[in-house]
Amino acid sequence: MPSLVRLMGAAVLAMVHTPAAGQVSQLVLELGGSQVRPPLGIEGSPANFMVGGLRGSLGMGIDSQLTGSVLAGRSLDAAASGDFLSGEFGAGLWSNFHGRWSAGSDIRLFAFDVGSPFPYRAGGIEAATGLRFRAGGVATRVDAVTGWGRSEVELSRFTDGSVEVVVDDLWRYGGTAEVLLGEGPLAVGLTGGWHESAGGSYRSLGGRLVLVLGPAAGELRVDSWRTPLGKETTGGLALVIPLGGWIARGFAGRSEPDPLTLAQPGSGGGGLLVGRLIAGSAFEPRARGLYEVQDPAGAEYLVRFSVEHGDASSVVLLGDFTLWEPVSMTRQGDRWVAIVSVPEGTYHFGFLVDGNWYLPEETQDAVPDEWGRLSATLVVDPDAAGSDGIPQTEGERR
């Protein structure tokens, strides 16, 4: 039974880790449901929950961000109970150097509490410090990972009122590596890791398919694990879909083992959370100086893109408004310019400078995809005005 309640707690936290659509500042109220199935070989019924909570993020420049969430679940089976409360705080602090390299750390603090019939509490901190490298359609990441924590599970109550409590001091260390290949919205990758923990050794090797379409993202993943209890195959599909002021996040599949909390994979399950944006925005376009929306061209608008890179021999514009088909840019002094007809809407774009992906470091609130490449945001909105690339009146253009 300890493995089942550990699985419930780990599955709660896994719902927070669906693919991020972008680095933004926002506060989202979420409601939904989830199901957690017991590990293979353990008798038990699926645990079904109504889930609700708050999730927030604060962008701090191109590569750094703070995140936090509080999530509560109410069991739909009164006899089984198992209500839970979880919280998590994270910080990603990264710095870019030499254009293609980034170095930094991701830190995560977590705590959760699962109610009767077998109360379970756990908390801890994990840190990953590593390097990222991006060049053309190749992105790699290598991290050293450490973690510490503590868990308690109440197994039984005796007639004299005393309780048997199993306490685990949790720890882990190890490393992970990832390689992703893809130049447009689609990327394929290979991941691996090794972990030493209080419960033994874990090894993993897996593949993933990532699709990023503007602020929406999806990941299909399959992993093979070697754990202290044997071999496991896990994976599933995770999605993030912003719809105006709403954001849907979901996961379906088999959760992976957690070397820190010692949770084993379930036999299957998933969850769906639908969130309402109550502060901030789904994404924050501030690609100042990179584009200017000009005259209407029928149902579309002429957008002038401009980037400074005087020592380049060629610069190409790529964006989802052309389905990532390249658009050649023309040199004008130290700047490169292209004019493209774009329909009303929100898009993402960047540049290839001499064959390498490029975005100026001063671009604020750039949107990273799942393998680390940053894209600027373009908004074509006929109801707004200003210098951020929004259509201007004829008088303002003069």
C-alpha positions as CSV (number, residue, x, y, z in Angstrom):
1,M,0.0,0.0,0.0
2,P,2.8,2.5,0.5
3,S,3.7,2.3,-3.2
4,L,0.0,3.1,-4.0
5,V,-0.1,6.3,-1.9
6,R,3.3,7.3,-3.2
7,L,2.0,6.9,-6.7
8,M,-1.0,9.1,-5.9
9,G,1.3,11.9,-4.7
10,A,3.7,11.6,-7.6
11,A,0.8,11.6,-10.1
12,V,-0.5,14.8,-8.5
13,L,2.8,16.5,-9.1
14,A,3.1,15.1,-12.6
15,M,0.1,17.1,-13.7
16,V,2.1,20.2,-13.1
17,H,4.7,19.1,-15.6
18,T,2.9,19.1,-18.9
19,P,4.9,20.9,-21.6
20,A,5.2,24.6,-21.1
21,A,3.9,26.7,-24.0
22,G,6.1,29.6,-23.3
23,Q,7.8,31.8,-20.7
24,V,5.2,34.3,-19.5
25,S,3.9,36.0,-16.4
26,Q,0.4,34.9,-15.5
27,L,-2.0,33.6,-12.8
28,V,-4.4,30.8,-13.8
29,L,-7.3,29.3,-11.8
30,E,-7.7,25.6,-12.8
31,L,-10.5,23.0,-12.4
32,G,-10.7,19.5,-13.7
33,G,-10.4,15.8,-12.9
34,S,-7.8,13.0,-12.7
35,Q,-7.6,9.3,-12.3
36,V,-4.7,7.3,-10.8
37,R,-4.5,3.6,-11.3
38,P,-2.5,1.4,-8.9
39,P,0.9,0.0,-9.9
40,L,1.0,-3.2,-11.9
41,G,0.7,-6.3,-9.6
42,I,-1.1,-4.4,-6.8
43,E,-4.8,-5.0,-6.3
44,G,-6.9,-1.9,-6.1
45,S,-9.5,0.2,-7.9
46,P,-8.7,3.4,-9.8
47,A,-8.7,6.6,-7.7
48,N,-10.8,9.3,-9.2
49,F,-10.6,13.0,-8.2
50,M,-12.1,16.4,-8.7
51,V,-9.1,18.7,-8.9
52,G,-8.8,22.5,-8.5
53,G,-6.1,25.0,-7.8
54,L,-4.0,28.0,-8.7
55,R,-0.9,28.1,-11.0
56,G,1.3,31.1,-11.6
57,S,4.5,32.1,-13.3
58,L,6.7,35.2,-13.4
59,G,9.1,35.7,-16.4
60,M,12.4,37.3,-15.6
61,G,14.1,38.0,-18.9
62,I,14.6,35.5,-21.8
63,D,15.9,32.4,-20.0
64,S,14.7,32.7,-16.3
65,Q,11.3,32.2,-14.7
66,L,9.6,31.6,-11.3
67,T,6.7,29.2,-11.1
68,G,4.3,28.1,-8.4
69,S,1.1,26.0,-8.0
70,V,-1.3,24.8,-5.3
71,L,-3.6,21.9,-6.2
72,A,-6.3,20.2,-4.2
73,G,-8.2,17.0,-5.0
74,R,-11.5,15.6,-3.7
75,S,-12.0,11.9,-4.0
76,L,-15.1,10.8,-5.9
77,D,-15.2,7.6,-3.9
78,A,-16.3,8.4,-0.3
79,A,-15.3,5.0,0.9
80,A,-11.8,5.1,-0.4
81,S,-11.2,8.8,0.5
82,G,-7.6,9.8,-0.4
83,D,-8.2,13.6,-0.7
84,F,-5.0,15.4,-1.4
85,L,-3.3,18.8,-1.2
86,S,-0.1,19.6,-3.0
87,G,2.1,22.6,-3.6
88,E,5.1,23.3,-5.7
89,F,7.5,26.2,-6.3
90,G,10.1,26.3,-9.0
91,A,12.8,28.6,-10.4
92,G,14.7,28.4,-13.6
93,L,17.7,30.6,-13.7
94,W,19.7,30.4,-17.0
95,S,22.2,32.7,-18.8
96,N,23.1,32.6,-22.4
97,F,26.8,32.9,-23.5
98,H,28.6,32.7,-26.9
99,G,25.2,32.7,-28.6
100,R,24.7,28.9,-28.8
101,W,25.4,28.0,-25.1
102,S,23.3,28.4,-22.0
103,A,24.2,27.5,-18.4
104,G,22.0,27.5,-15.3
105,S,19.8,25.7,-12.8
106,D,16.3,24.6,-12.3
107,I,15.2,24.3,-8.7
108,R,11.9,22.7,-7.5
109,L,10.4,22.6,-4.0
110,F,7.4,20.4,-3.5
111,A,5.1,19.1,-0.7
112,F,1.9,17.0,-0.8
113,D,-0.5,15.4,1.7
114,V,-2.8,12.4,0.9
115,G,-5.6,11.8,3.3
116,S,-7.1,8.6,4.8
117,P,-7.3,5.6,4.8
118,F,-3.5,5.6,4.6
119,P,-2.4,9.2,5.2
120,Y,0.8,10.0,3.4
121,R,2.9,13.2,3.5
122,A,6.1,14.0,1.6
123,G,8.2,17.0,0.8
124,G,11.5,17.8,-0.7
125,I,13.8,19.9,-3.0
126,E,15.4,19.0,-6.3
127,A,18.0,20.9,-8.3
128,A,19.3,20.4,-11.8
129,T,22.4,22.2,-13.0
130,G,23.5,21.9,-16.5
131,L,24.4,23.1,-20.0
132,R,22.3,23.7,-23.1
133,F,23.7,23.9,-26.6
134,R,21.7,24.9,-29.8
135,A,23.0,25.0,-33.4
136,G,20.8,24.9,-36.4
137,G,18.3,22.0,-35.9
138,V,20.2,20.4,-33.0
139,A,19.6,21.0,-29.3
140,T,21.3,19.2,-26.5
141,R,21.0,19.4,-22.7
142,V,23.0,17.7,-19.9
143,D,22.2,18.1,-16.2
144,A,23.5,17.0,-12.9
145,V,20.5,16.3,-10.6
146,T,20.3,16.1,-6.8
147,G,17.4,16.0,-4.4
148,W,16.5,15.6,-0.7
149,G,13.3,14.9,1.1
150,R,11.2,13.1,3.7
151,S,8.0,11.1,3.6
152,E,5.7,9.6,6.2
153,V,2.9,7.0,5.7
154,E,0.5,5.8,8.4
155,L,-0.1,2.1,7.8
156,S,-2.5,1.1,10.6
157,R,-4.1,2.2,13.8
158,F,-4.2,0.0,16.9
159,T,-6.9,-0.5,19.5
160,D,-5.0,1.6,22.0
161,G,-5.0,4.6,19.6
162,S,-1.4,4.4,18.5
163,V,-0.4,4.6,14.9
164,E,2.3,2.7,12.9
165,V,4.2,5.3,10.9
166,V,6.8,4.5,8.3
167,V,9.3,7.4,7.8
168,D,11.7,7.6,4.9
169,D,14.6,10.0,4.5
170,L,14.7,10.6,0.8
171,W,17.7,11.4,-1.4
172,R,18.9,11.1,-5.0
173,Y,21.7,12.1,-7.2
174,G,22.5,11.4,-10.8
175,G,22.4,12.9,-14.3
176,T,20.2,13.3,-17.4
177,A,20.9,14.0,-21.0
178,E,18.7,14.9,-24.0
179,V,19.2,15.5,-27.7
180,L,16.4,17.0,-29.9
181,L,16.4,17.3,-33.7
182,G,14.1,19.6,-35.6
183,E,14.1,23.0,-37.2
184,G,10.4,23.8,-37.4
185,P,7.5,23.2,-35.0
186,L,8.2,19.4,-34.8
187,A,11.2,17.9,-33.0
188,V,12.2,14.3,-32.2
189,G,14.6,13.4,-29.4
190,L,16.4,10.8,-27.3
191,T,16.7,11.1,-23.5
192,G,18.5,9.1,-20.9
193,G,19.4,9.2,-17.2
194,W,20.9,7.5,-14.3
195,H,19.9,8.0,-10.7
196,E,21.1,6.7,-7.3
197,S,18.5,7.0,-4.6
198,A,17.5,5.8,-1.1
199,G,15.6,3.0,-2.8
200,G,18.3,1.8,-5.2
201,S,19.5,2.5,-8.7
202,Y,17.4,3.7,-11.6
203,R,18.3,3.9,-15.3
204,S,16.2,5.3,-18.1
205,L,16.3,5.6,-21.9
206,G,13.5,7.0,-24.0
207,G,12.3,8.8,-27.1
208,R,10.0,11.8,-27.5
209,L,8.1,13.7,-30.2
210,V,7.5,17.4,-29.5
211,L,5.1,19.6,-31.4
212,V,5.0,23.4,-30.7
213,L,2.4,25.5,-32.6
214,G,2.6,29.0,-31.2
215,P,1.6,29.0,-27.6
216,A,0.2,25.4,-27.8
217,A,2.5,22.4,-27.2
218,G,2.3,18.6,-27.1
219,E,4.7,15.8,-26.2
220,L,4.5,12.1,-26.9
221,R,7.0,10.1,-24.9
222,V,8.0,6.5,-24.3
223,D,10.7,5.5,-21.8
224,S,12.3,2.2,-20.7
225,W,13.3,2.1,-17.0
226,R,15.4,-0.2,-15.0
227,T,14.3,0.2,-11.4
228,P,15.2,-1.7,-8.1
229,L,11.9,-3.6,-8.7
230,G,12.6,-4.6,-12.3
231,K,12.1,-3.2,-15.8
232,E,9.2,-0.8,-16.6
233,T,8.0,0.8,-19.8
234,T,6.2,4.2,-19.3
235,G,5.0,7.1,-21.4
236,G,2.0,9.0,-22.7
237,L,0.7,12.1,-24.3
238,A,0.8,15.6,-22.6
239,L,-0.8,18.7,-24.1
240,V,-1.1,22.4,-23.3
241,I,-3.7,24.3,-25.4
242,P,-4.3,28.0,-24.8
243,L,-7.7,29.2,-26.1
244,G,-8.0,33.0,-25.6
245,G,-8.2,33.6,-21.8
246,W,-8.5,29.8,-21.2
247,I,-5.7,27.2,-21.0
248,A,-6.3,23.4,-21.1
249,R,-3.6,21.0,-19.8
250,G,-3.8,17.3,-19.9
251,F,-2.0,14.0,-19.6
252,A,-2.9,10.4,-20.5
253,G,-0.6,7.4,-20.1
254,R,1.6,5.6,-17.6
255,S,3.5,7.8,-15.2
256,E,7.2,7.3,-14.8
257,P,8.9,6.2,-11.6
258,D,10.2,8.9,-9.3
259,P,13.7,8.1,-7.8
260,L,13.3,10.7,-5.1
261,T,9.8,9.8,-3.7
262,L,10.3,6.1,-4.6
263,A,6.9,6.1,-6.4
264,Q,6.4,3.3,-8.9
265,P,4.6,3.7,-12.2
266,G,0.9,3.2,-12.3
267,S,-0.8,0.9,-14.8
268,G,-2.4,3.9,-16.5
269,G,-4.3,7.1,-15.8
270,G,-4.4,10.8,-16.6
271,G,-6.0,14.1,-16.0
272,L,-7.4,17.2,-17.5
273,L,-7.3,20.7,-16.1
274,V,-9.1,23.7,-17.7
275,G,-7.7,27.0,-16.5
276,R,-9.0,30.6,-16.6
277,L,-6.4,33.3,-16.9
278,I,-7.2,35.8,-14.1
279,A,-4.0,37.9,-14.3
280,G,-1.3,38.4,-16.9
281,S,-1.6,37.1,-20.5
282,A,-1.3,33.8,-22.3
283,F,1.9,35.3,-23.8
284,E,3.4,38.7,-23.8
285,P,4.6,40.1,-27.1
286,R,7.5,42.5,-26.7
287,A,9.5,42.0,-29.9
288,R,10.3,45.7,-30.0
289,G,12.3,46.8,-33.0
290,L,12.0,43.5,-34.9
291,Y,8.8,44.2,-36.8
292,E,6.3,46.9,-37.7
293,V,2.8,46.2,-39.0
294,Q,2.2,48.6,-42.0
295,D,-0.6,49.0,-44.6
296,P,-3.5,46.5,-45.0
297,A,-3.2,44.2,-48.0
298,G,-6.7,43.0,-48.6
299,A,-7.6,40.7,-45.7
300,E,-4.0,40.7,-44.5
301,Y,-1.4,43.2,-43.4
302,L,2.1,44.0,-44.6
303,V,4.6,43.4,-41.9
304,R,8.1,44.8,-42.1
305,F,10.7,42.6,-40.3
306,S,14.1,44.1,-39.5
307,V,17.1,42.7,-37.6
308,E,20.6,44.2,-37.1
309,H,23.5,41.8,-37.9
310,G,26.0,43.7,-40.0
311,D,28.7,40.9,-40.1
312,A,26.3,38.3,-41.5
313,S,26.6,37.0,-45.1
314,S,22.9,35.9,-45.2
315,V,19.8,36.2,-43.0
316,V,16.6,34.3,-43.4
317,L,13.2,34.9,-41.7
318,L,11.3,31.9,-40.4
319,G,7.8,32.1,-38.8
320,D,4.6,30.0,-38.3
321,F,2.8,32.6,-40.5
322,T,4.5,30.9,-43.5
323,L,4.5,27.5,-41.9
324,W,8.2,28.0,-41.2
325,E,9.1,28.3,-44.8
326,P,12.2,30.5,-45.2
327,V,11.9,34.1,-46.4
328,S,15.1,35.7,-47.7
329,M,15.9,39.1,-46.2
330,T,17.7,42.0,-47.9
331,R,20.6,43.9,-46.4
332,Q,20.1,47.6,-45.8
333,G,23.3,48.9,-44.1
334,D,23.8,46.9,-40.9
335,R,20.2,45.7,-40.9
336,W,18.4,42.9,-42.8
337,V,14.8,43.6,-43.9
338,A,11.9,41.6,-45.3
339,I,8.2,42.6,-45.9
340,V,5.7,39.8,-45.6
341,S,1.9,39.7,-45.9
342,V,0.4,38.3,-42.7
343,P,-3.3,37.7,-41.6
344,E,-4.6,39.0,-38.4
345,G,-3.6,36.9,-35.4
346,T,-0.7,36.0,-33.1
347,Y,2.5,34.3,-34.5
348,H,6.1,33.3,-33.6
349,F,9.2,33.9,-35.6
350,G,13.0,34.1,-35.6
351,F,16.0,34.3,-37.9
352,L,18.6,32.1,-39.4
353,V,21.9,34.0,-39.5
354,D,24.4,32.2,-41.7
355,G,22.5,29.0,-41.1
356,N,22.2,29.3,-37.3
357,W,19.0,30.2,-35.4
358,Y,19.2,33.7,-34.0
359,L,17.2,36.1,-31.8
360,P,18.6,39.3,-30.3
361,E,19.3,38.9,-26.6
362,E,17.3,42.0,-25.7
363,T,14.1,40.5,-27.0
364,Q,11.8,40.5,-24.0
365,D,9.5,37.6,-23.1
366,A,10.6,35.5,-26.0
367,V,8.8,32.1,-26.2
368,P,11.1,29.0,-25.8
369,D,10.0,25.8,-27.4
370,E,10.5,22.4,-25.7
371,W,14.1,22.0,-26.8
372,G,15.2,25.5,-25.9
373,R,15.1,27.5,-29.1
374,L,13.7,31.0,-28.5
375,S,11.1,32.7,-30.8
376,A,9.8,36.2,-30.9
377,T,6.0,36.9,-30.8
378,L,4.2,38.9,-33.5
379,V,0.7,40.3,-32.9
380,V,-1.4,41.6,-35.8
381,D,-4.4,43.2,-34.2
382,P,-6.4,45.9,-36.1
383,D,-8.1,47.1,-32.8
384,A,-4.8,48.1,-31.1
385,A,-2.2,50.7,-31.8
386,G,1.3,51.5,-30.8
387,S,5.0,50.8,-31.5
388,D,5.0,47.0,-30.7
389,G,4.1,46.1,-34.3
390,I,0.4,46.8,-34.0
391,P,-1.3,48.4,-37.0
392,Q,-1.1,52.2,-37.0
393,T,-3.3,54.8,-38.5
394,E,-2.2,56.7,-41.6
395,G,-1.5,59.7,-39.4
396,E,0.7,57.8,-37.0
397,R,2.7,56.3,-39.9
398,R,3.4,59.9,-41.2
